[in-house]
Amino acid sequence: MTKSSKKVLIVALLVTTLLATWVVGPQNIIRAAQQVYNKWMILTLIVDKIERFYVDEKNPDELIQNAIEGILSGLDPHSVYLTAEEYARWKKNYQEYRGLGLKYNRIDNALVVVSLFEDGPAARSGICIGDKILKIEGKEAAELKDVEIQELLCRGDSAAVRLLVQQEDNPPRVIDVPCEKITIESIPCSFMLDDSTGYIKIAHFVESTPTELDLAFAQLRSAGMTRLLLDLRDNGGGALQAGIDVADRFIDGGKLIAFTKGRSPAANAQYIATDKNTLPYVPLVLMVNGATASDAEIVAGAIQDWDRGIIVGQTTFGKALVQMEYLFQDGSALLLTTARYYTPLGRLIQRSYYASGQGEAETEAGENLGKKYVTPAGRVVYGAGGITPDFVLSGYETEFPDAFRHLYFHRKHFFFKFADQFVRTHELQWDNLTAFAREFTVSDSLLYEFYKSVVKSGYRFSRADFRACKKQIRFALKKEIAGRLWGEEGRYVINVLSDAEVKKSVDYFGAARNLKADASSIEKFSRNGY
């Protein structure tokens, strides 16, 4: 960014401050304008003096960059200035991904395919999980750095990528795989936990999330689902409208899902549920944790405020700030917080940043802290600091013995290699992932075969360590065997079925069923605080 364009940005920010004084009264405009002008002149003089007289030569561009960061440091952490390069990288998170539709691990001087996107270009080209990619565009895969591999596999154009692939013990063959737009699903897995309980995991929110939810819900209903566990743990949000549309699936038409308030009239909006896409009623338990944020909190807040389901887990992150993008001629951008969003009851669930030393002008959050709100069914919920669960889950964190932690996180390829060999050499009777997850067990003999393979590789793993890690190794092997057969979905399902918090959450469906009876007795409800 040029020095002059950065000065324009500073002027724009200062003018914004000037215009803000209008709310105080027109009589103060002239005085405020003079004060802003004086400060601007001082800033210009400071930059000039540093350029001319400071003991070390300073780049004017860096000085103005520091000035911009200084202005924004007095706001919230989400209001930031991004250079053209930073903005381009940031924008990629919300743009389409182009690639071959596969995931790989480096194992034994080859790239081993560990997962495939269903009906993606790699899968359609005949590539299978467990295949080894030996060359990419004629270059030895083992000699390429990760960034080089990404550049070759994830092109921006539609040209095919030439791979040399070896499947099992067959001779290597050349496969040309087209580079296409890949839709990364936001629901990595949905399945029946038991004969009546459906489970859906929403990892993030994208444009396709509502449609994915409709499809997953319909499939589970056809499989006998009469109650739903919806997992929003570690969901940091994404596309705002997708979050609104997901909440709309569970909230009756005409009811408020969320609303936003800001200084600009354009920042004020209400999001009202419709009857168009409402899903059939089933008792709902929704899982959250400290990494549940933004759009995911909109969903959780609406469901809690309208008594549509029970929230379990840990208090959510607490991000209720809405950002707008302001683009500049050189490709840089300002992401500026322009509004706050509120739950249907009027709760502001924004957490305070003061404790972390970040200077956020967030007085409302502090004033809202601990304020009680009453739902239609008479339940008390609280404002500020995130969404507080109806039932807090704690003490369910998974603990790993040190020996297993080192083996799994530093020699993870041991597990995939063993699973790959197991699948290749055994006739497996399971063609259904859910049945496999419920019925397959890693036998003692299979466990010992794995131990021998680890020791044979030269890895130092004592019998005492092996005995201490048996439980964790069984789980990891079952997970990798499922992954070898069904890719990432298989790994997700095994993780979920062994998740202590998931098992505990099922206990709260009784409370979820009672909510419908309680709420149905409320004839009139006035939204408190709105």
One Martini backbone bead per residue (centre of mass of N, CA, C, O) as a GRO file, in nm:
protein
  530
    1MET     BB    1   0.096   0.036   0.023
    2THR     BB    2   0.074   0.354  -0.006
    3LYS     BB    3   0.119   0.639   0.160
    4SER     BB    4  -0.133   0.794   0.053
    5SER     BB    5  -0.346   0.565   0.099
    6LYS     BB    6  -0.301   0.550   0.405
    7LYS     BB    7  -0.386   0.838   0.463
    8VAL     BB    8  -0.673   0.801   0.367
    9LEU     BB    9  -0.750   0.599   0.583
   10ILE     BB   10  -0.700   0.778   0.826
   11VAL     BB   11  -0.900   0.994   0.745
   12ALA     BB   12  -1.146   0.810   0.743
   13LEU     BB   13  -1.132   0.737   1.044
   14LEU     BB   14  -1.147   1.033   1.146
   15VAL     BB   15  -1.415   1.106   1.010
   16THR     BB   16  -1.579   0.900   1.160
   17THR     BB   17  -1.537   1.037   1.430
   18LEU     BB   18  -1.664   1.304   1.351
   19LEU     BB   19  -1.952   1.199   1.274
   20ALA     BB   20  -2.016   1.081   1.557
   21THR     BB   21  -2.073   1.372   1.691
   22TRP     BB   22  -2.366   1.426   1.587
   23VAL     BB   23  -2.516   1.288   1.830
   24VAL     BB   24  -2.460   1.530   2.025
   25GLY     BB   25  -2.458   1.783   1.817
   26PRO     BB   26  -2.430   2.045   1.596
   27GLN     BB   27  -2.274   2.250   1.790
   28ASN     BB   28  -2.007   2.042   1.787
   29ILE     BB   29  -1.879   2.025   1.501
   30ILE     BB   30  -1.665   2.246   1.483
   31ARG     BB   31  -1.500   2.157   1.726
   32ALA     BB   32  -1.448   1.866   1.633
   33ALA     BB   33  -1.310   1.936   1.366
   34GLN     BB   34  -1.070   2.085   1.492
   35GLN     BB   35  -0.964   1.847   1.662
   36VAL     BB   36  -0.912   1.650   1.429
   37TYR     BB   37  -0.724   1.833   1.267
   38ASN     BB   38  -0.508   1.865   1.483
   39LYS     BB   39  -0.439   1.563   1.506
   40TRP     BB   40  -0.360   1.521   1.212
   41MET     BB   41  -0.125   1.722   1.211
   42ILE     BB   42   0.038   1.585   1.430
   43LEU     BB   43   0.075   1.316   1.286
   44THR     BB   44   0.222   1.432   1.041
   45LEU     BB   45   0.459   1.557   1.201
   46ILE     BB   46   0.563   1.300   1.330
   47VAL     BB   47   0.634   1.151   1.071
   48ASP     BB   48   0.829   1.368   0.967
   49LYS     BB   49   1.033   1.367   1.205
   50ILE     BB   50   1.112   1.070   1.183
   51GLU     BB   51   1.216   1.076   0.892
   52ARG     BB   52   1.440   1.313   0.951
   53PHE     BB   53   1.555   1.256   1.283
   54TYR     BB   54   1.581   0.980   1.341
   55VAL     BB   55   1.843   0.776   1.424
   56ASP     BB   56   1.677   0.583   1.245
   57GLU     BB   57   1.578   0.462   0.963
   58LYS     BB   58   1.243   0.495   0.831
   59ASN     BB   59   0.966   0.359   0.698
   60PRO     BB   60   0.684   0.520   0.610
   61ASP     BB   61   0.502   0.276   0.568
   62GLU     BB   62   0.540   0.161   0.857
   63LEU     BB   63   0.438   0.404   1.015
   64ILE     BB   64   0.146   0.399   0.901
   65GLN     BB   65   0.083   0.112   0.983
   66ASN     BB   66   0.112   0.169   1.288
   67ALA     BB   67  -0.113   0.380   1.298
   68ILE     BB   68  -0.343   0.197   1.218
   69GLU     BB   69  -0.306  -0.009   1.448
   70GLY     BB   70  -0.349   0.198   1.672
   71ILE     BB   71  -0.642   0.272   1.609
   72LEU     BB   72  -0.754  -0.032   1.625
   73SER     BB   73  -0.661  -0.109   1.924
   74GLY     BB   74  -0.923   0.048   2.052
   75LEU     BB   75  -1.082  -0.184   1.971
   76ASP     BB   76  -1.162  -0.474   1.856
   77PRO     BB   77  -1.016  -0.778   1.748
   78HIS     BB   78  -1.206  -0.777   1.469
   79SER     BB   79  -1.073  -0.503   1.399
   80VAL     BB   80  -0.907  -0.494   1.081
   81TYR     BB   81  -0.612  -0.465   0.887
   82LEU     BB   82  -0.554  -0.560   0.540
   83THR     BB   83  -0.364  -0.646   0.323
   84ALA     BB   84  -0.370  -0.763   0.014
   85GLU     BB   85  -0.244  -1.035   0.092
   86GLU     BB   86  -0.415  -1.092   0.347
   87TYR     BB   87  -0.693  -1.073   0.210
   88ALA     BB   88  -0.657  -1.301   0.007
   89ARG     BB   89  -0.617  -1.524   0.219
   90TRP     BB   90  -0.882  -1.477   0.376
   91LYS     BB   91  -1.082  -1.518   0.133
   92LYS     BB   92  -1.028  -1.823   0.077
   93ASN     BB   93  -1.213  -1.931   0.313
   94TYR     BB   94  -1.483  -1.828   0.116
   95GLN     BB   95  -1.394  -1.993  -0.118
   96GLU     BB   96  -1.336  -2.198  -0.352
   97TYR     BB   97  -1.222  -2.530  -0.398
   98ARG     BB   98  -0.944  -2.666  -0.577
   99GLY     BB   99  -0.915  -3.016  -0.687
  100LEU     BB  100  -0.910  -3.383  -0.637
  101GLY     BB  101  -1.035  -3.519  -0.372
  102LEU     BB  102  -0.789  -3.559  -0.148
  103LYS     BB  103  -0.608  -3.741   0.106
  104TYR     BB  104  -0.281  -3.741   0.276
  105ASN     BB  105   0.015  -3.932   0.361
  106ARG     BB  106   0.336  -3.974   0.475
  107ILE     BB  107   0.470  -4.295   0.352
  108ASP     BB  108   0.738  -4.434   0.254
  109ASN     BB  109   0.804  -4.232   0.010
  110ALA     BB  110   0.486  -4.157   0.007
  111LEU     BB  111   0.158  -4.091  -0.100
  112VAL     BB  112  -0.114  -4.173   0.102
  113VAL     BB  113  -0.436  -4.250   0.068
  114VAL     BB  114  -0.695  -4.166   0.327
  115SER     BB  115  -0.900  -3.989   0.146
  116LEU     BB  116  -1.228  -3.931  -0.014
  117PHE     BB  117  -1.433  -3.769  -0.217
  118GLU     BB  118  -1.738  -3.804  -0.299
  119ASP     BB  119  -1.739  -3.797  -0.636
  120GLY     BB  120  -1.467  -3.720  -0.703
  121PRO     BB  121  -1.210  -3.707  -0.923
  122ALA     BB  122  -1.039  -3.934  -0.793
  123ALA     BB  123  -1.262  -4.148  -0.763
  124ARG     BB  124  -1.346  -4.147  -1.070
  125SER     BB  125  -1.036  -4.232  -1.158
  126GLY     BB  126  -0.969  -4.491  -0.944
  127ILE     BB  127  -0.898  -4.401  -0.675
  128CYS     BB  128  -0.780  -4.531  -0.360
  129ILE     BB  129  -0.760  -4.623  -0.060
  130GLY     BB  130  -0.399  -4.677  -0.023
  131ASP     BB  131  -0.277  -4.540  -0.237
  132LYS     BB  132   0.018  -4.453  -0.424
  133ILE     BB  133   0.195  -4.152  -0.471
  134LEU     BB  134   0.486  -4.110  -0.667
  135LYS     BB  135   0.386  -3.892  -0.886
  136ILE     BB  136   0.393  -3.532  -0.991
  137GLU     BB  137   0.439  -3.427  -1.287
  138GLY     BB  138   0.715  -3.617  -1.277
  139LYS     BB  139   0.753  -3.587  -0.968
  140GLU     BB  140   0.885  -3.679  -0.683
  141ALA     BB  141   0.705  -3.695  -0.399
  142ALA     BB  142   0.939  -3.736  -0.182
  143GLU     BB  143   1.086  -3.448  -0.283
  144LEU     BB  144   0.848  -3.284  -0.193
  145LYS     BB  145   0.702  -3.026  -0.065
  146ASP     BB  146   0.410  -2.936   0.067
  147VAL     BB  147   0.376  -2.672  -0.098
  148GLU     BB  148   0.424  -2.809  -0.374
  149ILE     BB  149   0.190  -3.007  -0.364
  150GLN     BB  150  -0.037  -2.798  -0.339
  151GLU     BB  151   0.023  -2.655  -0.610
  152LEU     BB  152  -0.029  -2.917  -0.786
  153LEU     BB  153  -0.323  -3.009  -0.660
  154CYS     BB  154  -0.428  -2.683  -0.619
  155ARG     BB  155  -0.551  -2.547  -0.864
  156GLY     BB  156  -0.714  -2.281  -1.043
  157ASP     BB  157  -0.761  -2.466  -1.265
  158SER     BB  158  -0.877  -2.741  -1.501
  159ALA     BB  159  -0.640  -2.904  -1.514
  160ALA     BB  160  -0.480  -3.186  -1.528
  161VAL     BB  161  -0.330  -3.428  -1.312
  162ARG     BB  162  -0.035  -3.612  -1.315
  163LEU     BB  163  -0.023  -3.951  -1.199
  164LEU     BB  164   0.161  -4.190  -1.005
  165VAL     BB  165   0.004  -4.505  -0.936
  166GLN     BB  166  -0.023  -4.743  -0.660
  167GLN     BB  167  -0.196  -5.059  -0.635
  168GLU     BB  168  -0.075  -5.224  -0.424
  169ASP     BB  169   0.108  -5.475  -0.620
  170ASN     BB  170   0.081  -5.319  -0.862
  171PRO     BB  171   0.155  -5.157  -1.119
  172PRO     BB  172   0.214  -4.863  -1.211
  173ARG     BB  173  -0.001  -4.576  -1.300
  174VAL     BB  174  -0.139  -4.345  -1.511
  175ILE     BB  175  -0.323  -4.048  -1.393
  176ASP     BB  176  -0.573  -3.821  -1.498
  177VAL     BB  177  -0.674  -3.551  -1.288
  178PRO     BB  178  -0.912  -3.339  -1.241
  179CYS     BB  179  -0.957  -3.000  -1.167
  180GLU     BB  180  -1.196  -2.909  -0.916
  181LYS     BB  181  -1.465  -2.824  -0.762
  182ILE     BB  182  -1.485  -2.841  -0.403
  183THR     BB  183  -1.719  -2.961  -0.175
  184ILE     BB  184  -1.711  -2.893   0.161
  185GLU     BB  185  -1.851  -3.047   0.398
  186SER     BB  186  -2.023  -2.956   0.706
  187ILE     BB  187  -2.115  -3.268   0.732
  188PRO     BB  188  -1.921  -3.537   0.819
  189CYS     BB  189  -2.161  -3.670   1.006
  190SER     BB  190  -2.437  -3.919   1.001
  191PHE     BB  191  -2.610  -4.117   1.255
  192MET     BB  192  -2.692  -4.397   1.447
  193LEU     BB  193  -2.649  -4.459   1.778
  194ASP     BB  194  -2.932  -4.592   1.775
  195ASP     BB  195  -3.259  -4.681   1.722
  196SER     BB  196  -3.343  -4.348   1.802
  197THR     BB  197  -3.059  -4.194   1.769
  198GLY     BB  198  -2.952  -3.909   1.626
  199TYR     BB  199  -2.653  -3.786   1.448
  200ILE     BB  200  -2.515  -3.443   1.409
  201LYS     BB  201  -2.242  -3.282   1.243
  202ILE     BB  202  -2.137  -2.937   1.262
  203ALA     BB  203  -1.841  -2.776   1.171
  204HIS     BB  204  -1.972  -2.556   0.973
  205PHE     BB  205  -2.068  -2.263   0.779
  206VAL     BB  206  -2.237  -2.289   0.472
  207GLU     BB  207  -2.442  -2.268   0.209
  208SER     BB  208  -2.505  -2.598   0.225
  209THR     BB  209  -2.598  -2.673   0.516
  210PRO     BB  210  -2.911  -2.684   0.511
  211THR     BB  211  -2.924  -2.910   0.297
  212GLU     BB  212  -2.759  -3.117   0.452
  213LEU     BB  213  -2.955  -3.132   0.690
  214ASP     BB  214  -3.204  -3.231   0.541
  215LEU     BB  215  -3.078  -3.497   0.443
  216ALA     BB  216  -2.988  -3.615   0.716
  217PHE     BB  217  -3.265  -3.612   0.852
  218ALA     BB  218  -3.415  -3.792   0.650
  219GLN     BB  219  -3.233  -4.043   0.683
  220LEU     BB  220  -3.283  -4.081   0.989
  221ARG     BB  221  -3.589  -4.109   0.980
  222SER     BB  222  -3.581  -4.367   0.795
  223ALA     BB  223  -3.406  -4.516   1.041
  224GLY     BB  224  -3.580  -4.419   1.322
  225MET     BB  225  -3.579  -4.139   1.423
  226THR     BB  226  -3.685  -3.967   1.753
  227ARG     BB  227  -3.396  -3.830   1.810
  228LEU     BB  228  -3.159  -3.543   1.852
  229LEU     BB  229  -2.803  -3.500   1.808
  230LEU     BB  230  -2.643  -3.183   1.807
  231ASP     BB  231  -2.314  -3.092   1.689
  232LEU     BB  232  -2.126  -2.773   1.786
  233ARG     BB  233  -1.850  -2.842   1.834
  234ASP     BB  234  -1.599  -2.639   1.711
  235ASN     BB  235  -1.792  -2.417   1.594
  236GLY     BB  236  -1.698  -2.097   1.438
  237GLY     BB  237  -1.879  -2.080   1.185
  238GLY     BB  238  -1.943  -1.835   0.902
  239ALA     BB  239  -2.228  -1.826   0.744
  240LEU     BB  240  -2.485  -1.648   0.852
  241GLN     BB  241  -2.730  -1.753   0.683
  242ALA     BB  242  -2.685  -2.049   0.754
  243GLY     BB  243  -2.744  -2.020   1.056
  244ILE     BB  244  -3.029  -1.912   1.026
  245ASP     BB  245  -3.140  -2.157   0.859
  246VAL     BB  246  -3.092  -2.368   1.076
  247ALA     BB  247  -3.274  -2.244   1.292
  248ASP     BB  248  -3.532  -2.249   1.110
  249ARG     BB  249  -3.567  -2.566   1.129
  250PHE     BB  250  -3.658  -2.537   1.461
  251ILE     BB  251  -3.828  -2.278   1.426
  252ASP     BB  252  -4.107  -2.127   1.429
  253GLY     BB  253  -4.298  -1.941   1.258
  254GLY     BB  254  -4.249  -1.587   1.347
  255LYS     BB  255  -3.991  -1.618   1.497
  256LEU     BB  256  -3.718  -1.511   1.654
  257ILE     BB  257  -3.368  -1.558   1.607
  258ALA     BB  258  -3.242  -1.262   1.549
  259PHE     BB  259  -3.057  -0.951   1.623
  260THR     BB  260  -2.940  -0.628   1.516
  261LYS     BB  261  -2.708  -0.363   1.640
  262GLY     BB  262  -2.636  -0.022   1.538
  263ARG     BB  263  -2.559   0.296   1.422
  264SER     BB  264  -2.649   0.198   1.160
  265PRO     BB  265  -2.932   0.126   0.994
  266ALA     BB  266  -2.802  -0.120   0.831
  267ALA     BB  267  -2.732  -0.283   1.112
  268ASN     BB  268  -3.041  -0.327   1.136
  269ALA     BB  269  -3.185  -0.652   1.221
  270GLN     BB  270  -3.415  -0.918   1.139
  271TYR     BB  271  -3.468  -1.275   1.217
  272ILE     BB  272  -3.719  -1.476   1.075
  273ALA     BB  273  -3.906  -1.735   1.093
  274THR     BB  274  -4.025  -2.004   0.902
  275ASP     BB  275  -4.239  -2.261   0.740
  276LYS     BB  276  -4.083  -2.382   0.490
  277ASN     BB  277  -3.826  -2.564   0.662
  278THR     BB  278  -3.946  -2.716   0.886
  279LEU     BB  279  -3.885  -2.960   1.095
  280PRO     BB  280  -3.967  -3.222   1.241
  281TYR     BB  281  -4.046  -3.314   1.547
  282VAL     BB  282  -3.779  -3.356   1.787
  283PRO     BB  283  -3.596  -3.422   2.028
  284LEU     BB  284  -3.337  -3.186   2.153
  285VAL     BB  285  -2.975  -3.203   2.157
  286LEU     BB  286  -2.713  -2.961   2.223
  287MET     BB  287  -2.370  -2.929   2.147
  288VAL     BB  288  -2.113  -2.755   2.336
  289ASN     BB  289  -1.831  -2.517   2.351
  290GLY     BB  290  -1.561  -2.294   2.366
  291ALA     BB  291  -1.561  -2.317   2.024
  292THR     BB  292  -1.838  -2.204   2.011
  293ALA     BB  293  -1.934  -1.971   1.747
  294SER     BB  294  -2.132  -1.735   1.641
  295ASP     BB  295  -2.347  -1.892   1.445
  296ALA     BB  296  -2.367  -2.123   1.654
  297GLU     BB  297  -2.485  -1.927   1.875
  298ILE     BB  298  -2.743  -1.856   1.731
  299VAL     BB  299  -2.862  -2.137   1.739
  300ALA     BB  300  -2.842  -2.187   2.046
  301GLY     BB  301  -3.003  -1.934   2.139
  302ALA     BB  302  -3.273  -1.998   1.996
  303ILE     BB  303  -3.322  -2.278   2.122
  304GLN     BB  304  -3.318  -2.180   2.418
  305ASP     BB  305  -3.525  -1.940   2.416
  306TRP     BB  306  -3.758  -2.147   2.277
  307ASP     BB  307  -3.744  -2.441   2.399
  308ARG     BB  308  -3.634  -2.658   2.169
  309GLY     BB  309  -3.380  -2.730   2.361
  310ILE     BB  310  -3.093  -2.882   2.493
  311ILE     BB  311  -2.801  -2.759   2.651
  312VAL     BB  312  -2.469  -2.901   2.622
  313GLY     BB  313  -2.159  -2.854   2.814
  314GLN     BB  314  -1.995  -2.558   2.737
  315THR     BB  315  -1.924  -2.251   2.731
  316THR     BB  316  -1.917  -2.036   2.500
  317PHE     BB  317  -1.726  -1.797   2.351
  318GLY     BB  318  -1.856  -1.503   2.273
  319LYS     BB  319  -1.965  -1.398   1.961
  320ALA     BB  320  -2.151  -1.077   1.878
  321LEU     BB  321  -2.000  -0.972   1.615
  322VAL     BB  322  -2.022  -0.755   1.329
  323GLN     BB  323  -1.875  -0.754   1.003
  324MET     BB  324  -1.729  -0.531   0.770
  325GLU     BB  325  -1.627  -0.464   0.436
  326TYR     BB  326  -1.350  -0.245   0.333
  327LEU     BB  327  -1.239  -0.145   0.028
  328PHE     BB  328  -0.939  -0.080  -0.153
  329GLN     BB  329  -0.757   0.001  -0.431
  330ASP     BB  330  -0.499  -0.196  -0.339
  331GLY     BB  331  -0.666  -0.455  -0.186
  332SER     BB  332  -0.728  -0.368   0.074
  333ALA     BB  333  -0.872  -0.398   0.420
  334LEU     BB  334  -1.157  -0.337   0.633
  335LEU     BB  335  -1.251  -0.485   0.941
  336LEU     BB  336  -1.565  -0.381   1.081
  337THR     BB  337  -1.744  -0.324   1.354
  338THR     BB  338  -2.118  -0.260   1.329
  339ALA     BB  339  -2.239  -0.494   1.521
  340ARG     BB  340  -2.481  -0.662   1.720
  341TYR     BB  341  -2.601  -0.962   1.846
  342TYR     BB  342  -2.919  -1.116   1.938
  343THR     BB  343  -3.129  -1.283   2.102
  344PRO     BB  344  -3.464  -1.321   2.132
  345LEU     BB  345  -3.446  -1.205   2.441
  346GLY     BB  346  -3.185  -0.994   2.427
  347ARG     BB  347  -2.915  -1.128   2.432
  348LEU     BB  348  -2.581  -1.055   2.509
  349ILE     BB  349  -2.295  -1.286   2.441
  350GLN     BB  350  -2.061  -1.110   2.474
  351ARG     BB  351  -1.746  -1.106   2.555
  352SER     BB  352  -1.492  -0.995   2.742
  353TYR     BB  353  -1.156  -0.846   2.676
  354TYR     BB  354  -1.022  -0.724   2.932
  355ALA     BB  355  -0.879  -0.974   3.066
  356SER     BB  356  -0.668  -0.988   2.803
  357GLY     BB  357  -0.593  -0.672   2.732
  358GLN     BB  358  -0.815  -0.594   2.535
  359GLY     BB  359  -0.946  -0.296   2.379
  360GLU     BB  360  -1.276  -0.308   2.421
  361ALA     BB  361  -1.580  -0.140   2.336
  362GLU     BB  362  -1.770  -0.330   2.585
  363THR     BB  363  -2.012  -0.241   2.794
  364GLU     BB  364  -2.264  -0.417   2.749
  365ALA     BB  365  -2.151  -0.686   2.843
  366GLY     BB  366  -2.109  -0.604   3.136
  367GLU     BB  367  -2.408  -0.516   3.189
  368ASN     BB  368  -2.518  -0.815   3.100
  369LEU     BB  369  -2.392  -0.957   3.322
  370GLY     BB  370  -2.615  -1.178   3.482
  371LYS     BB  371  -2.863  -1.140   3.331
  372LYS     BB  372  -3.198  -1.217   3.342
  373TYR     BB  373  -3.391  -1.463   3.163
  374VAL     BB  374  -3.715  -1.568   3.030
  375THR     BB  375  -3.872  -1.824   2.915
  376PRO     BB  376  -4.167  -1.958   2.817
  377ALA     BB  377  -4.111  -2.206   3.037
  378GLY     BB  378  -3.941  -2.049   3.284
  379ARG     BB  379  -3.652  -2.027   3.218
  380VAL     BB  380  -3.324  -1.946   3.314
  381VAL     BB  381  -3.116  -1.704   3.155
  382TYR     BB  382  -2.806  -1.561   3.030
  383GLY     BB  383  -2.591  -1.296   2.988
  384ALA     BB  384  -2.310  -1.310   2.857
  385GLY     BB  385  -2.029  -1.507   2.797
  386GLY     BB  386  -2.217  -1.671   2.638
  387ILE     BB  387  -2.352  -1.991   2.628
  388THR     BB  388  -2.521  -2.145   2.878
  389PRO     BB  389  -2.576  -2.439   2.974
  390ASP     BB  390  -2.810  -2.646   3.113
  391PHE     BB  391  -2.571  -2.866   3.097
  392VAL     BB  392  -2.275  -2.941   3.244
  393LEU     BB  393  -1.971  -3.066   3.108
  394SER     BB  394  -1.727  -3.247   3.303
  395GLY     BB  395  -1.452  -3.467   3.305
  396TYR     BB  396  -1.427  -3.589   2.976
  397GLU     BB  397  -1.145  -3.593   2.918
  398THR     BB  398  -0.897  -3.726   2.734
  399GLU     BB  399  -0.653  -3.965   2.837
  400PHE     BB  400  -0.302  -4.017   2.772
  401PRO     BB  401  -0.051  -4.197   2.761
  402ASP     BB  402   0.264  -4.118   2.684
  403ALA     BB  403   0.327  -4.359   2.499
  404PHE     BB  404   0.083  -4.314   2.310
  405ARG     BB  405   0.123  -4.023   2.231
  406HIS     BB  406   0.391  -4.069   2.086
  407LEU     BB  407   0.303  -4.288   1.891
  408TYR     BB  408   0.057  -4.141   1.753
  409PHE     BB  409   0.189  -3.842   1.695
  410HIS     BB  410   0.483  -3.968   1.570
  411ARG     BB  411   0.353  -4.273   1.451
  412LYS     BB  412   0.079  -4.284   1.282
  413HIS     BB  413   0.153  -4.470   1.034
  414PHE     BB  414   0.133  -4.741   1.178
  415PHE     BB  415  -0.178  -4.758   1.176
  416PHE     BB  416  -0.235  -4.737   0.874
  417LYS     BB  417  -0.058  -4.970   0.775
  418PHE     BB  418  -0.201  -5.189   0.937
  419ALA     BB  419  -0.486  -5.139   0.827
  420ASP     BB  420  -0.418  -5.185   0.532
  421GLN     BB  421  -0.320  -5.480   0.565
  422PHE     BB  422  -0.577  -5.592   0.689
  423VAL     BB  423  -0.773  -5.529   0.452
  424ARG     BB  424  -0.608  -5.690   0.231
  425THR     BB  425  -0.606  -5.985   0.417
  426HIS     BB  426  -0.925  -5.953   0.470
  427GLU     BB  427  -1.250  -6.074   0.509
  428LEU     BB  428  -1.505  -5.848   0.523
  429GLN     BB  429  -1.853  -5.822   0.637
  430TRP     BB  430  -1.857  -5.508   0.617
  431ASP     BB  431  -2.076  -5.252   0.441
  432ASN     BB  432  -2.141  -5.104   0.720
  433LEU     BB  433  -2.050  -4.861   0.934
  434THR     BB  434  -2.239  -4.890   1.178
  435ALA     BB  435  -2.196  -5.192   1.220
  436PHE     BB  436  -1.895  -5.180   1.260
  437ALA     BB  437  -1.892  -4.985   1.506
  438ARG     BB  438  -2.063  -5.189   1.692
  439GLU     BB  439  -1.908  -5.488   1.630
  440PHE     BB  440  -1.619  -5.424   1.610
  441THR     BB  441  -1.313  -5.583   1.729
  442VAL     BB  442  -1.004  -5.578   1.882
  443SER     BB  443  -0.813  -5.825   1.923
  444ASP     BB  444  -0.555  -5.962   2.091
  445SER     BB  445  -0.406  -6.070   1.841
  446LEU     BB  446  -0.410  -5.802   1.682
  447LEU     BB  447  -0.264  -5.636   1.894
  448TYR     BB  448   0.000  -5.806   1.888
  449GLU     BB  449   0.067  -5.762   1.590
  450PHE     BB  450   0.113  -5.462   1.622
  451TYR     BB  451   0.342  -5.473   1.824
  452LYS     BB  452   0.539  -5.630   1.642
  453SER     BB  453   0.550  -5.415   1.414
  454VAL     BB  454   0.673  -5.190   1.585
  455VAL     BB  455   0.931  -5.337   1.681
  456LYS     BB  456   1.036  -5.416   1.393
  457SER     BB  457   1.086  -5.104   1.309
  458GLY     BB  458   1.258  -4.993   1.587
  459TYR     BB  459   1.067  -4.917   1.799
  460ARG     BB  460   1.051  -4.814   2.131
  461PHE     BB  461   0.839  -5.073   2.290
  462SER     BB  462   0.731  -5.184   2.563
  463ARG     BB  463   0.538  -5.402   2.735
  464ALA     BB  464   0.446  -5.198   2.947
  465ASP     BB  465   0.342  -4.988   2.747
  466PHE     BB  466   0.145  -5.173   2.604
  467ARG     BB  467  -0.036  -5.237   2.848
  468ALA     BB  468  -0.106  -4.926   2.908
  469CYS     BB  469  -0.230  -4.895   2.582
  470LYS     BB  470  -0.459  -5.087   2.485
  471LYS     BB  471  -0.712  -4.914   2.470
  472GLN     BB  472  -0.601  -4.697   2.271
  473ILE     BB  473  -0.515  -4.893   2.043
  474ARG     BB  474  -0.786  -5.010   1.976
  475PHE     BB  475  -0.912  -4.746   1.889
  476ALA     BB  476  -0.706  -4.662   1.667
  477LEU     BB  477  -0.744  -4.915   1.489
  478LYS     BB  478  -1.045  -4.890   1.438
  479LYS     BB  479  -1.030  -4.610   1.312
  480GLU     BB  480  -0.833  -4.688   1.071
  481ILE     BB  481  -1.006  -4.908   0.949
  482ALA     BB  482  -1.246  -4.723   0.891
  483GLY     BB  483  -1.076  -4.526   0.717
  484ARG     BB  484  -0.990  -4.738   0.502
  485LEU     BB  485  -1.298  -4.787   0.416
  486TRP     BB  486  -1.445  -4.463   0.473
  487GLY     BB  487  -1.266  -4.258   0.575
  488GLU     BB  488  -1.347  -3.981   0.751
  489GLU     BB  489  -1.619  -4.090   0.839
  490GLY     BB  490  -1.511  -4.333   0.995
  491ARG     BB  491  -1.350  -4.171   1.206
  492TYR     BB  492  -1.583  -4.007   1.321
  493VAL     BB  493  -1.764  -4.238   1.424
  494ILE     BB  494  -1.562  -4.360   1.624
  495ASN     BB  495  -1.526  -4.109   1.793
  496VAL     BB  496  -1.820  -4.072   1.884
  497LEU     BB  497  -1.866  -4.363   2.019
  498SER     BB  498  -1.615  -4.278   2.235
  499ASP     BB  499  -1.765  -4.033   2.349
  500ALA     BB  500  -1.847  -3.927   2.661
  501GLU     BB  501  -2.030  -3.679   2.597
  502VAL     BB  502  -2.226  -3.824   2.416
  503LYS     BB  503  -2.323  -4.036   2.618
  504LYS     BB  504  -2.429  -3.822   2.826
  505SER     BB  505  -2.630  -3.656   2.645
  506VAL     BB  506  -2.852  -3.879   2.621
  507ASP     BB  507  -2.970  -3.827   2.919
  508TYR     BB  508  -3.135  -3.540   2.815
  509PHE     BB  509  -3.407  -3.621   2.664
  510GLY     BB  510  -3.613  -3.585   2.886
  511ALA     BB  511  -3.585  -3.277   2.907
  512ALA     BB  512  -3.658  -3.224   2.607
  513ARG     BB  513  -3.948  -3.336   2.620
  514ASN     BB  514  -4.056  -3.140   2.848
  515LEU     BB  515  -4.046  -2.871   2.693
  516LYS     BB  516  -4.297  -2.903   2.514
  517ALA     BB  517  -4.501  -2.913   2.746
  518ASP     BB  518  -4.431  -2.639   2.874
  519ALA     BB  519  -4.460  -2.448   2.620
  520SER     BB  520  -4.767  -2.522   2.551
  521SER     BB  521  -4.877  -2.353   2.817
  522ILE     BB  522  -4.805  -2.093   2.665
  523GLU     BB  523  -4.989  -1.818   2.546
  524LYS     BB  524  -4.790  -1.579   2.630
  525PHE     BB  525  -4.508  -1.386   2.483
  526SER     BB  526  -4.259  -1.160   2.591
  527ARG     BB  527  -3.978  -1.009   2.488
  528ASN     BB  528  -3.717  -0.964   2.668
  529GLY     BB  529  -3.532  -0.674   2.594
  530TYR     BB  530  -3.701  -0.575   2.299
   0.00000   0.00000   0.00000
